[in-house]
Amino acid sequence: MNDGPSPMPGMASGPEGRGPAPPEPTPHPRAVAIGLAVAAVLVLLDQVTKEVAETLLVPGRFVPWLGPGIGWQLVYNPGGAFGIPAPHWLFLIVTVGVVVLVARVLPQAPTKVAATAYGMLLAGAIGNVLDRLLRPGGDGFGEGYVVDFVAWGSFPRFNVADSSITVGFVLLVLALLQEERRTSAEQEAAGEAAGSAAPPATGPDPSGEPPTGEHGSGANAGSEGAPAGEERDDEEPGGPDGPEARA
């Protein structure tokens, strides 16, 4: 016995049979290569610009570039990104966590934009942790000062690594929203296709023939299925129990 319409071949049913399940995002074939390339370029750019800033700028002196509030000012930051104060060991733990997380999700990036965003986040984390490990600062391990040199009004001074983290986060949010809209559109299209391919409802035969039953069709079905108490049309009235037999 068929309990209900079966799903179309090649189409998974959603929860509780409410329709086709949403398609799984397909990873971009070059996601890892794109992410690592972006991270490598930005880490190199971050370290080179920091060396140039230390060579050309005097610590604390503002050099205008685009107006009175935008320019260059070399500062040594003992805190985190954008001057956020926190223990040095906390930044090291956060950096390791970011690297591990990106290493796990980067191969699953569905688009080039998402892979680029993961690469930017990775570059931002690595760029600043290199300063803490390789540059002078405190006496303990990982207590080197981070070099910041970009001035933007009263905003805390920052560097290329900080910018990579900010821009990468924004790009990642946009990429995930775009992928969600694309997945929803594909799911809706699959549902419409499933509805249009469903078999039509059972109705009367256009040829006018009566429907076929289990025991026959037409007159045969009617005669075979007659109640036991009714007289058959083909029986003779003068049968064994008729008047002649009684005489």
C-alpha angles and dihedrals in degrees: 000000000000111000095195146321113316120227118262115268113272094019122106119218119240125233114308090000095288093142141289118342116247112266117255115250111257114228115237109254093229098037095119094045092049094047095047092045092052091047093049094049094047095046089051091047091048094052095043094050090049091053091049091049092052090049099047105028132070113226111260097006115120118223113193119225113160102020131315096305103042121067145080131314124164115222133161110228119204091184134062135283113330090006096297107167117231140128116287093236090057092059091050091052092047091049093051090048092051092049092050092046094049091047089057100044101035095078088055096052106133098203142028090250092056092047090050091050092052089049091052092050090049092049093050093052094046096043095058096039089056088060091052093049101039109027128075120261130109126015097250132079114282094010097119117133121253115235113234122178112154113101122199112172113285092337114118113269114262144176142218093281092054090049091050091056093050097044092041092054092050092047091049093053091049092047093050092048091050091049091049091053091048092050092049091051092050091048091051091049091049090051092051091049091051091050094050092049095052115117116259121257117270112260141158118308109261089220091066095239115141115249116270116248130202095264100042141295138273117348095354091059090049095050096044093047097049116129116263094239097058123090115249116234092227096056117103115239090224097061128143091289095045129107095275092058092052092052 
